[in-house]
């Protein structure tokens, strides 16, 4: 009976440790993929060299005029 409890305890410890390791691997792989720009990102960091003429005003946007990509 005592031997069976020891085996059960060792088995449970192995299962818990495997779950922790798998969780850590999943977490760090997920963090790597979140560092990339995904499709549908609305805001772009252009740095310090942006100009006001690079963006449409709200009035132009509401009027439905197409932005020139010239």
matplotlib code that plots the C-alpha trace (Angstrom):
import matplotlib.pyplot as plt

x = [0.0, 2.8, 4.6, 1.5, 1.2, 4.9, 4.3, 1.1, 2.9, 5.8, 3.3, 1.4, 4.6, 5.6, 2.3, 2.3, 5.9, 5.0, 2.1, 4.3, 6.9, 4.3, 2.6, 5.9, 6.7, 3.3, 3.6, 7.0, 6.0, 2.9, 4.9, 7.2, 4.3, 2.7, 5.8, 5.2, 2.8, -0.4, -2.8, -5.3, -3.0, -4.5, -1.6, 1.8, 4.8, 6.5, 9.1, 10.1, 10.1, 6.4, 4.6, 1.1, 0.6, 1.0, -2.4, -6.0, -8.1, -11.3, -13.4, -11.7, -12.3, -16.0, -16.6, -15.8, -12.9, -10.3, -6.9, -4.2, -1.3, 0.7]
y = [0.0, 2.4, 1.5, 2.4, 5.8, 6.6, 5.6, 7.7, 10.7, 10.4, 10.1, 13.2, 15.2, 14.2, 15.2, 18.6, 19.3, 18.4, 20.7, 23.6, 23.0, 22.8, 26.0, 27.9, 26.8, 27.9, 31.2, 32.1, 31.0, 33.2, 36.2, 35.8, 35.9, 39.0, 41.0, 40.9, 43.2, 41.4, 42.0, 44.7, 46.9, 50.4, 52.5, 52.7, 54.1, 56.4, 57.9, 61.5, 62.4, 62.4, 65.5, 66.9, 66.4, 62.7, 62.3, 63.1, 65.5, 64.4, 66.6, 65.1, 61.6, 62.3, 63.8, 60.4, 61.7, 59.1, 59.7, 60.2, 57.7, 59.6]
z = [0.0, 0.9, -2.3, -4.4, -2.7, -3.5, -7.2, -7.3, -5.8, -8.3, -11.2, -10.0, -9.6, -13.2, -14.6, -12.8, -13.9, -17.5, -17.4, -16.1, -18.8, -21.6, -20.3, -20.2, -23.8, -25.0, -23.1, -24.6, -28.1, -27.9, -26.7, -29.8, -32.2, -30.5, -31.2, -34.9, -36.7, -37.4, -40.3, -39.4, -37.3, -37.4, -35.9, -37.5, -35.8, -38.4, -36.1, -35.8, -39.5, -40.1, -41.5, -41.2, -44.9, -44.5, -42.9, -43.8, -41.7, -40.1, -42.4, -45.5, -44.1, -43.4, -46.9, -48.5, -50.8, -51.7, -50.3, -53.0, -52.6, -55.3]

ax = plt.figure().add_subplot(projection="3d")
ax.plot(x, y, z, "-o")
ax.set_aspect("equal")
plt.show()
